[in-house]
Amino acid sequence: MLILGYAVIAYTVFLLSSAWAVYFLAGGIDGPAVSSPWVALAVDGALLLAFAVQHSVMARAGVKQRLTRLIPAAAERSTYVLVAGLLLLAQFVFWQPVPAALWHVGAPWSVAIWVVYAAGWVLVVVSTYAVDHADFLGLKQAYTYLRRLPYQSPSFTRRGLYALCRHPMMLGLVVTFWATPRMSVGHLFFAVAATGYIAVGIRFEERDLRAHLPVVYDEYARDVPALVPAVRSRGAHRGVRS
């Protein structure tokens, strides 16, 4: 019960950080400047780096194994989700705006941009269910542990969103980073840094996938593009996460 409660807390933090992320990228990223642009960008860069390091390091198999020596394996994924959610909340709380506008798009095009922004978030959410939402966020591991059921991670299949691109969740996030009718200096800094991190993160994730599924994933990568969707492919994978 303690592990399940821990998983629910981690999931709640995830929901809060996700809701704040929607607001943050929709305009909360900008506000009155509270420091010089260079100081603000240095603080923002440190916040982004902290999240990137945690997200990459804790996803590595070796780190996961070491972590399960300290906590039950059923709580490992929830710990990852909890720490990531807390770092996201810290990023939003301590973010230093650099509000100088680089461009601003008015109506009616701004409406179309907001539709694209919303579609990006829809793609992110749907992608978590295509993988296995409960497993991706640690709830399934805690529940099966409570019920003393055998835990089985999602299997590799080729269908759904993953027939169009190998990383639809990352594609959705990139869309949300850039789809804004008003691009400020601070927003551009976030978009460039976060997009760059996703590009690097995909390389690390795919290296692990190729090590785990050498023939299957190589064939999949030949058939399906990484981010830009393809209309024609043989299928896609499901249930593989960092």
C-alpha positions as CSV (number, residue, x, y, z in Angstrom):
1,M,0.0,0.0,0.0
2,L,2.9,2.4,0.8
3,I,4.4,1.8,-2.7
4,L,1.0,2.3,-4.4
5,G,0.5,5.5,-2.4
6,Y,3.9,6.6,-3.4
7,A,3.1,5.9,-7.0
8,V,-0.1,7.9,-6.8
9,I,1.8,10.9,-5.3
10,A,4.3,10.7,-8.1
11,Y,1.5,10.6,-10.6
12,T,-0.2,13.6,-9.0
13,V,3.0,15.6,-9.2
14,F,3.2,14.6,-12.9
15,L,-0.3,15.8,-13.6
16,L,0.4,19.1,-11.8
17,S,3.6,19.7,-13.7
18,S,2.0,18.8,-17.0
19,A,-0.9,21.2,-16.4
20,W,1.6,23.9,-15.5
21,A,3.6,23.1,-18.6
22,V,0.6,23.7,-20.8
23,Y,0.1,27.2,-19.1
24,F,3.8,27.9,-19.1
25,L,4.3,27.4,-22.8
26,A,1.0,29.1,-23.7
27,G,2.3,32.4,-22.2
28,G,3.4,31.8,-18.6
29,I,7.0,31.6,-19.8
30,D,6.9,35.4,-20.3
31,G,6.3,38.1,-17.7
32,P,8.0,41.2,-16.3
33,A,11.8,40.9,-16.4
34,V,13.2,40.5,-12.9
35,S,16.9,40.6,-13.8
36,S,19.2,41.3,-16.7
37,P,18.8,39.2,-19.8
38,W,22.2,37.5,-19.3
39,V,21.5,36.6,-15.7
40,A,18.0,35.4,-16.6
41,L,19.4,33.1,-19.4
42,A,22.1,31.7,-17.1
43,V,19.5,30.8,-14.4
44,D,17.1,29.4,-17.1
45,G,20.0,27.4,-18.6
46,A,20.8,25.9,-15.2
47,L,17.2,24.9,-14.7
48,L,17.0,23.2,-18.1
49,L,20.3,21.5,-17.5
50,A,19.2,20.1,-14.2
51,F,16.1,18.5,-15.8
52,A,18.1,17.2,-18.7
53,V,20.7,15.5,-16.5
54,Q,18.1,13.9,-14.3
55,H,16.0,12.8,-17.2
56,S,18.9,11.2,-19.0
57,V,20.9,9.8,-16.1
58,M,18.0,8.2,-14.3
59,A,16.8,6.6,-17.5
60,R,20.1,4.6,-17.9
61,A,19.9,0.9,-17.1
62,G,22.9,1.0,-14.8
63,V,21.4,3.8,-12.7
64,K,18.1,1.9,-12.5
65,Q,19.9,-1.2,-11.2
66,R,21.7,0.9,-8.5
67,L,18.4,2.6,-7.5
68,T,16.6,-0.7,-7.0
69,R,19.2,-1.6,-4.4
70,L,17.9,1.3,-2.3
71,I,14.2,1.1,-3.0
72,P,11.8,-1.7,-4.2
73,A,11.9,-2.3,-8.0
74,A,8.1,-1.5,-8.1
75,A,8.9,2.0,-7.0
76,E,11.7,2.7,-9.4
77,R,9.6,4.2,-12.2
78,S,7.5,6.3,-9.8
79,T,10.7,7.7,-8.3
80,Y,11.8,8.7,-11.8
81,V,8.4,10.3,-12.5
82,L,8.4,12.1,-9.1
83,V,11.9,13.6,-9.5
84,A,11.2,14.7,-13.0
85,G,7.9,16.3,-12.0
86,L,9.5,18.1,-9.1
87,L,12.3,19.5,-11.3
88,L,9.7,20.7,-13.8
89,L,7.8,22.5,-11.1
90,A,11.0,24.0,-9.9
91,Q,11.8,25.2,-13.4
92,F,8.4,26.9,-13.8
93,V,8.6,28.5,-10.3
94,F,12.2,29.9,-10.7
95,W,12.1,30.6,-14.4
96,Q,13.5,34.1,-15.2
97,P,11.5,35.7,-18.1
98,V,13.2,37.5,-20.9
99,P,10.1,39.0,-22.5
100,A,11.5,40.9,-25.4
101,A,9.4,39.8,-28.4
102,L,11.1,38.5,-31.6
103,W,7.8,38.1,-33.5
104,H,4.1,38.4,-32.9
105,V,1.4,36.9,-35.1
106,G,-2.1,38.4,-34.9
107,A,-5.5,37.1,-35.8
108,P,-6.6,35.1,-37.7
109,W,-3.3,33.2,-37.9
110,S,-2.8,33.2,-34.1
111,V,-5.9,31.0,-33.8
112,A,-4.4,28.5,-36.2
113,I,-1.2,28.5,-34.2
114,W,-3.1,27.8,-31.0
115,V,-4.9,24.9,-32.7
116,V,-1.5,23.4,-33.6
117,Y,-0.3,24.0,-30.0
118,A,-3.3,22.1,-28.6
119,A,-2.8,19.3,-31.2
120,G,0.8,18.9,-30.0
121,W,-0.4,18.3,-26.4
122,V,-3.0,15.9,-27.6
123,L,-0.3,14.0,-29.4
124,V,1.8,13.8,-26.3
125,V,-1.1,12.5,-24.2
126,V,-2.3,10.0,-26.7
127,S,1.3,8.7,-27.1
128,T,1.5,7.8,-23.4
129,Y,-1.6,5.6,-23.9
130,A,-0.1,4.1,-27.0
131,V,2.9,3.0,-24.9
132,D,0.9,2.0,-21.8
133,H,0.0,5.1,-19.7
134,A,-0.1,3.3,-16.3
135,D,3.2,1.6,-16.9
136,F,4.9,4.7,-18.3
137,L,4.1,6.6,-15.2
138,G,4.8,3.9,-12.6
139,L,1.2,3.0,-11.5
140,K,1.1,-0.4,-13.1
141,Q,4.3,-1.5,-11.3
142,A,3.0,-0.5,-8.0
143,Y,-0.4,-2.1,-8.5
144,T,0.9,-5.4,-9.7
145,Y,3.3,-5.4,-6.7
146,L,0.3,-4.8,-4.3
147,R,-1.7,-7.5,-5.9
148,R,1.3,-9.9,-6.0
149,L,0.8,-10.3,-9.7
150,P,3.7,-10.9,-12.1
151,Y,4.8,-7.7,-13.7
152,Q,5.5,-7.6,-17.5
153,S,6.7,-4.6,-19.2
154,P,5.0,-3.5,-22.5
155,S,6.0,-5.6,-25.4
156,F,7.5,-4.3,-28.7
157,T,4.9,-4.2,-31.5
158,R,4.5,-2.2,-34.7
159,R,1.3,-0.3,-35.0
160,G,-0.7,2.9,-34.2
161,L,1.0,6.2,-33.9
162,Y,4.4,4.5,-34.1
163,A,3.7,3.4,-37.6
164,L,4.1,7.1,-38.6
165,C,7.2,8.0,-36.6
166,R,9.3,6.4,-34.0
167,H,8.9,9.1,-31.4
168,P,5.4,10.7,-31.6
169,M,5.6,11.9,-28.0
170,M,8.8,13.8,-28.7
171,L,7.2,15.2,-31.9
172,G,4.2,16.4,-29.9
173,L,6.6,18.1,-27.4
174,V,8.6,19.8,-30.1
175,V,5.3,21.2,-31.6
176,T,4.3,22.6,-28.2
177,F,7.7,24.3,-27.8
178,W,7.5,26.2,-31.1
179,A,3.8,26.7,-31.7
180,T,3.2,30.2,-30.3
181,P,1.9,33.4,-31.9
182,R,4.3,35.4,-29.7
183,M,7.9,34.3,-29.6
184,S,10.0,36.0,-26.9
185,V,13.7,35.7,-26.3
186,G,13.1,33.6,-23.3
187,H,10.7,31.3,-25.1
188,L,13.1,30.9,-28.0
189,F,15.9,30.0,-25.6
190,F,13.6,27.4,-24.0
191,A,12.5,26.0,-27.4
192,V,16.0,25.7,-28.8
193,A,17.5,24.1,-25.6
194,A,14.6,21.7,-25.2
195,T,14.5,20.7,-28.8
196,G,18.3,20.1,-28.7
197,Y,17.9,18.0,-25.6
198,I,15.2,15.9,-27.3
199,A,17.5,15.3,-30.3
200,V,20.3,14.2,-28.0
201,G,17.9,12.1,-25.9
202,I,16.6,10.3,-28.9
203,R,20.1,9.2,-29.8
204,F,20.7,7.8,-26.3
205,E,17.3,6.1,-26.2
206,E,17.8,4.5,-29.6
207,R,21.2,3.3,-28.7
208,D,19.6,1.4,-25.7
209,L,16.8,0.1,-27.9
210,R,19.3,-1.2,-30.5
211,A,21.3,-2.9,-27.8
212,H,18.1,-4.5,-26.4
213,L,16.5,-5.3,-29.8
214,P,19.4,-5.2,-32.3
215,V,17.7,-6.7,-35.4
216,V,14.1,-5.7,-34.7
217,Y,14.9,-2.1,-34.0
218,D,17.3,-1.7,-36.9
219,E,14.6,-2.9,-39.2
220,Y,12.0,-0.6,-37.6
221,A,14.4,2.4,-37.9
222,R,14.8,1.6,-41.6
223,D,11.1,1.6,-42.2
224,V,9.9,4.5,-40.0
225,P,11.3,8.0,-39.6
226,A,12.3,9.3,-36.2
227,L,10.2,12.5,-35.9
228,V,8.7,13.6,-39.3
229,P,5.7,11.3,-39.8
230,A,5.6,8.9,-42.7
231,V,2.3,7.9,-44.4
232,R,3.6,4.6,-45.6
233,S,5.5,2.1,-43.3
234,R,5.3,-1.4,-42.2
235,G,4.2,-0.6,-38.7
236,A,5.6,0.7,-35.4
237,H,6.6,-0.1,-31.9
238,R,4.7,0.2,-28.8
239,G,5.6,-0.1,-25.2
240,V,9.3,0.9,-25.3
241,R,10.2,3.8,-23.0
242,S,13.3,5.4,-21.6
